[in-house]
């Protein structure tokens, strides 16, 4: 199963690389980029597009990591609360067991 998954991943990566190369070859027009505060020199349109795609991926990964970090932190807090509640429950059970023995005697 892992071999099949790796093979599919390899095929997808080769397809993405091929599409990227074809996209670059078809879009070789030089285009300047104006970012409101900064004007960048003219570069290939494909370069600007691929950089935007890559930056979007990086920012998406960062957003996902922040979300994952928040969930892990919440899980850690809930585990600590559960452990404290379990300790308190054990104390209460031990206290009630001691009272029951003394009441019978």
MIDO-199033 format. One line per 2 residues: number of its first residue (from 1); their letters; for each residue z, y, x of N, C-alpha, C, O. Coordinates in nm, 3 decimals. Each point is the difference from the previous one (the first is absolute). Layout:
MIDO-199033
NUM = a = Z:Y:X:Z:Y:X:Z:Y:X:Z:Y:X  ...
//
This chain:
MIDO-199033
1 = xx = 0.000:-0.119:0.082:0.000:0.119:-0.082:0.000:0.126:0.086:-0.071:0.096:-0.029  0.152:-0.097:0.136:0.004:0.115:0.091:-0.135:0.021:0.068:-0.043:0.113:0.022
3 = xx = -0.022:-0.224:0.011:-0.130:0.010:0.065:-0.101:0.066:-0.093:-0.079:0.084:0.043  0.083:-0.121:-0.170:-0.091:0.059:-0.098:0.031:0.149:-0.017:-0.092:0.082:-0.010
5 = xx = 0.220:-0.046:0.006:0.039:0.140:-0.014:-0.046:0.081:0.120:-0.051:0.111:-0.016  0.068:-0.165:0.134:-0.045:0.071:0.121:-0.152:0.013:0.004:-0.053:0.102:0.045
7 = xx = -0.017:-0.204:-0.091:-0.146:0.005:-0.004:-0.048:0.108:-0.097:-0.093:0.074:0.030  0.157:-0.067:-0.146:-0.036:0.103:-0.098:0.030:0.139:0.056:-0.080:0.092:-0.016
9 = xx = 0.194:-0.077:0.082:0.035:0.127:0.062:-0.102:0.039:0.107:-0.040:0.117:0.008  -0.002:-0.211:0.073:-0.100:0.026:0.103:-0.132:0.044:-0.062:-0.064:0.093:0.049
11 = xx = 0.022:-0.159:-0.155:-0.125:0.036:-0.067:0.009:0.141:-0.058:-0.095:0.078:0.009  0.209:-0.046:-0.069:0.019:0.134:-0.058:-0.002:0.106:0.111:-0.062:0.105:-0.017
13 = xx = 0.128:-0.131:0.128:0.001:0.095:0.111:-0.141:0.021:0.057:-0.038:0.113:0.031  -0.036:-0.219:-0.017:-0.138:0.012:0.050:-0.084:0.079:-0.098:-0.082:0.082:0.041
15 = xx = 0.100:-0.105:-0.171:-0.075:0.074:-0.101:0.035:0.148:0.004:-0.089:0.084:-0.008  0.217:-0.050:0.019:0.042:0.140:0.006:-0.056:0.066:0.126:-0.047:0.114:-0.006
17 = xx = 0.052:-0.183:0.118:-0.054:0.055:0.125:-0.150:0.024:-0.013:-0.050:0.104:0.043  -0.022:-0.198:-0.102:-0.144:0.013:-0.017:-0.033:0.118:-0.091:-0.091:0.078:0.029
19 = xx = 0.162:-0.065:-0.139:-0.023:0.112:-0.091:0.031:0.131:0.071:-0.073:0.098:-0.019  0.178:-0.092:0.099:0.033:0.121:0.076:-0.109:0.038:0.098:-0.034:0.117:0.012
21 = xx = -0.020:-0.215:0.058:-0.109:0.028:0.096:-0.124:0.049:-0.074:-0.062:0.098:0.043  0.025:-0.164:-0.152:-0.116:0.044:-0.078:0.022:0.139:-0.058:-0.092:0.081:-0.003
23 = xx = 0.212:-0.053:-0.044:0.032:0.132:-0.053:-0.014:0.106:0.108:-0.054:0.108:-0.025  0.101:-0.139:0.144:-0.009:0.094:0.112:-0.145:0.026:0.038:-0.038:0.114:0.027
25 = xx = -0.042:-0.217:-0.023:-0.140:0.016:0.037:-0.079:0.081:-0.104:-0.092:0.072:0.036  0.128:-0.084:-0.162:-0.072:0.071:-0.106:0.045:0.146:-0.015:-0.076:0.081:-0.052
27 = xx = 0.195:-0.048:0.095:0.055:0.135:-0.019:0.025:0.067:0.134:0.115:0.022:0.039  -0.222:0.010:0.030:0.014:0.062:0.132:-0.025:0.150:-0.001:-0.024:0.059:0.105
29 = xx = 0.029:0.004:-0.223:-0.018:0.144:-0.011:0.126:0.071:0.048:0.111:-0.039:-0.036  -0.128:0.143:0.117:0.114:0.076:0.050:0.048:0.097:-0.108:-0.079:0.076:-0.056
31 = xx = 0.209:-0.081:0.027:0.059:0.083:-0.105:0.127:0.063:0.054:0.087:-0.070:0.051  -0.075:0.205:-0.062:0.127:0.063:0.041:0.105:-0.023:-0.107:-0.032:-0.020:-0.117
33 = xx = 0.158:0.023:0.157:0.109:-0.024:-0.095:0.090:0.122:-0.003:0.050:0.044:0.103  -0.029:0.011:-0.223:0.086:0.116:-0.019:0.126:-0.045:-0.074:-0.008:-0.043:-0.115
35 = xx = 0.124:0.053:0.181:0.128:-0.044:-0.057:0.087:0.119:-0.037:0.121:-0.004:0.025  -0.176:0.108:-0.083:0.067:0.122:-0.041:0.051:0.081:0.119:-0.038:0.116:0.016
37 = xx = 0.122:-0.174:0.066:0.057:0.074:0.113:-0.074:-0.026:0.131:0.006:0.081:0.093  -0.075:-0.192:-0.086:-0.068:-0.042:0.123:-0.143:-0.038:-0.032:-0.027:-0.070:-0.098
39 = xx = -0.065:0.116:0.183:-0.138:-0.043:-0.013:-0.032:-0.090:0.119:0.014:0.039:0.115  -0.057:-0.161:-0.147:-0.032:-0.097:0.105:-0.151:0.000:0.025:-0.079:0.027:-0.090
41 = xx = 0.043:-0.059:0.211:-0.142:-0.002:0.038:-0.074:-0.106:-0.079:0.059:-0.092:-0.056  -0.190:0.106:0.053:-0.084:-0.095:-0.072:0.003:-0.136:0.068:-0.021:-0.012:0.121
43 = xx = 0.049:-0.091:-0.201:0.001:-0.140:0.044:-0.078:-0.080:-0.103:-0.038:0.051:-0.105  0.015:-0.177:0.137:-0.071:-0.086:-0.095:0.078:-0.007:-0.131:0.123:-0.005:0.000
45 = xx = -0.196:0.004:-0.109:0.062:-0.015:-0.130:0.078:-0.131:-0.008:0.108:-0.005:-0.058  -0.163:-0.099:0.116:0.066:-0.131:-0.001:0.135:0.007:0.072:0.096:-0.065:-0.041
47 = xx = -0.088:0.143:0.148:0.126:0.013:0.073:0.106:0.064:-0.088:0.113:-0.048:-0.005  -0.148:0.156:-0.065:0.096:0.065:-0.089:0.044:-0.096:-0.111:0.118:-0.005:-0.035
49 = xx = -0.213:-0.069:-0.019:0.032:-0.092:-0.109:0.091:-0.113:0.049:0.098:-0.034:-0.066  -0.129:-0.024:0.182:0.082:-0.109:0.053:0.139:0.049:0.039:0.098:-0.072:-0.018
51 = xx = -0.088:0.194:0.071:0.131:0.056:0.032:0.082:0.023:-0.127:0.121:-0.027:-0.002  -0.185:0.077:-0.103:0.071:0.020:-0.126:0.047:-0.135:-0.057:0.112:-0.010:-0.050
53 = xx = -0.196:-0.090:0.059:0.036:-0.134:-0.047:0.119:-0.055:0.079:0.094:-0.054:-0.058  -0.098:0.069:0.191:0.107:-0.050:0.085:0.131:0.075:-0.026:0.106:-0.062:-0.008
55 = xx = -0.113:0.195:-0.005:0.121:0.078:-0.027:0.058:-0.035:-0.137:0.122:-0.005:-0.015  -0.207:-0.020:-0.082:0.048:-0.043:-0.131:0.072:-0.133:0.009:0.103:-0.020:-0.065
57 = xx = -0.156:-0.071:0.144:0.065:-0.129:0.020:0.135:0.013:0.067:0.097:-0.065:-0.039  -0.090:0.151:0.141:0.126:0.020:0.071:0.105:0.062:-0.092:0.114:-0.045:-0.003
59 = xx = -0.154:0.148:-0.072:0.095:0.063:-0.091:0.041:-0.095:-0.112:0.115:0.003:-0.045  -0.206:-0.087:0.000:0.035:-0.100:-0.100:0.101:-0.101:0.053:0.094:-0.037:-0.070
61 = xx = -0.113:-0.006:0.195:0.096:-0.092:0.062:0.137:0.066:0.016:0.103:-0.063:-0.024  -0.102:0.189:0.064:0.128:0.071:0.014:0.071:0.013:-0.134:0.121:-0.019:-0.008
63 = xx = -0.195:0.050:-0.097:0.060:0.010:-0.133:0.055:-0.136:-0.043:0.109:-0.007:-0.058  -0.182:-0.098:0.085:0.048:-0.134:-0.033:0.124:-0.038:0.080:0.092:-0.063:-0.053
65 = xx = -0.089:0.101:0.180:0.117:-0.030:0.083:0.123:0.076:-0.048:0.111:-0.054:0.001  -0.130:0.179:-0.044:0.113:0.077:-0.052:0.054:-0.065:-0.127:0.122:-0.008:-0.020
67 = xx = -0.211:-0.036:-0.065:0.042:-0.068:-0.123:0.073:-0.130:0.033:0.103:-0.030:-0.059  -0.156:-0.045:0.152:0.063:-0.126:0.041:0.137:0.026:0.061:0.094:-0.075:-0.027
69 = xx = -0.082:0.178:0.107:0.127:0.034:0.061:0.104:0.035:-0.106:0.115:-0.041:0.010  -0.156:0.116:-0.113:0.091:0.036:-0.108:0.048:-0.124:-0.075:0.118:-0.010:-0.034
71 = xx = -0.208:-0.083:0.007:0.037:-0.123:-0.071:0.094:-0.084:0.084:0.097:-0.055:-0.053  -0.123:0.043:0.183:0.089:-0.078:0.088:0.138:0.063:0.008:0.101:-0.071:0.002
73 = xx = -0.096:0.203:0.004:0.129:0.069:0.005:0.078:-0.024:-0.129:0.121:-0.023:0.004  -0.189:0.028:-0.117:0.065:-0.027:-0.129:0.049:-0.144:-0.007:0.110:-0.026:-0.050
75 = xx = -0.190:-0.068:0.100:0.041:-0.140:0.001:0.125:-0.020:0.086:0.090:-0.075:-0.038  -0.085:0.140:0.153:0.116:-0.009:0.088:0.125:0.052:-0.071:0.106:-0.062:0.005
77 = xx = -0.119:0.176:-0.072:0.113:0.058:-0.073:0.046:-0.094:-0.112:0.120:-0.020:-0.019  -0.215:-0.036:-0.055:0.036:-0.091:-0.109:0.065:-0.128:0.053:0.092:-0.052:-0.063
79 = xx = -0.137:0.001:0.177:0.063:-0.118:0.060:0.144:0.029:0.041:0.088:-0.084:-0.019  -0.064:0.202:0.074:0.138:0.038:0.037:0.088:0.010:-0.123:0.115:-0.044:0.002
81 = xx = -0.169:0.102:-0.111:0.077:0.009:-0.123:0.029:-0.139:-0.057:0.109:-0.026:-0.050  -0.207:-0.064:0.057:0.019:-0.137:-0.049:0.106:-0.072:0.081:0.085:-0.069:-0.057
83 = xx = -0.088:0.084:0.188:0.102:-0.064:0.083:0.140:0.053:-0.032:0.095:-0.077:-0.007  -0.084:0.208:-0.013:0.131:0.058:-0.035:0.046:-0.051:-0.136:0.119:-0.029:-0.018
85 = xx = -0.210:0.018:-0.078:0.036:-0.051:-0.132:0.041:-0.147:0.007:0.094:-0.041:-0.068  -0.163:-0.037:0.149:0.036:-0.141:0.017:0.138:-0.016:0.064:0.076:-0.088:-0.039
87 = xx = -0.044:0.172:0.136:0.133:-0.006:0.063:0.109:0.034:-0.101:0.104:-0.065:-0.006  -0.130:0.169:-0.074:0.097:0.039:-0.101:0.018:-0.111:-0.104:0.112:-0.026:-0.045
89 = xx = -0.221:-0.037:0.006:0.006:-0.110:-0.096:0.082:-0.116:0.056:0.081:-0.059:-0.071  -0.102:0.026:0.197:0.078:-0.108:0.063:0.148:0.034:0.002:0.084:-0.087:-0.023
91 = xx = -0.050:0.213:0.051:0.141:0.042:0.001:0.059:-0.014:-0.140:0.113:-0.048:-0.016  -0.189:0.090:-0.083:0.050:-0.010:-0.139:0.018:-0.145:-0.041:0.098:-0.034:-0.065
93 = xx = -0.192:-0.052:0.103:0.011:-0.142:-0.033:0.120:-0.062:0.070:0.074:-0.078:-0.059  -0.055:0.114:0.186:0.114:-0.054:0.076:0.131:0.050:-0.062:0.096:-0.077:-0.007
95 = xx = -0.090:0.201:-0.036:0.120:0.056:-0.062:0.030:-0.067:-0.133:0.116:-0.030:-0.029  -0.218:0.007:-0.052:0.020:-0.066:-0.129:0.040:-0.146:0.018:0.079:-0.051:-0.079
97 = xx = -0.132:-0.016:0.179:0.036:-0.140:0.025:0.148:-0.009:0.040:0.070:-0.092:-0.042  -0.023:0.187:0.122:0.140:0.002:0.042:0.093:0.027:-0.118:0.108:-0.059:-0.008
99 = xx = -0.149:0.146:-0.084:0.082:0.032:-0.117:0.005:-0.120:-0.095:0.103:-0.026:-0.062  -0.214:-0.046:0.050:-0.004:-0.115:-0.089:0.094:-0.111:0.051:0.067:-0.065:-0.080
101 = xx = -0.062:0.045:0.211:0.088:-0.101:0.057:0.145:0.038:-0.022:0.082:-0.086:-0.034  -0.048:0.214:0.053:0.137:0.044:-0.017:0.042:-0.003:-0.148:0.116:-0.027:-0.031
103 = xx = -0.209:0.052:-0.058:0.032:-0.002:-0.143:0.030:-0.142:-0.046:0.085:-0.018:-0.087  -0.151:-0.081:0.141:0.023:-0.142:-0.039:0.133:-0.051:0.054:0.062:-0.088:-0.060
105 = x = -0.018:0.142:0.171:0.123:-0.050:0.061:0.117:0.059:-0.069:0.114:-0.029:0.036
//
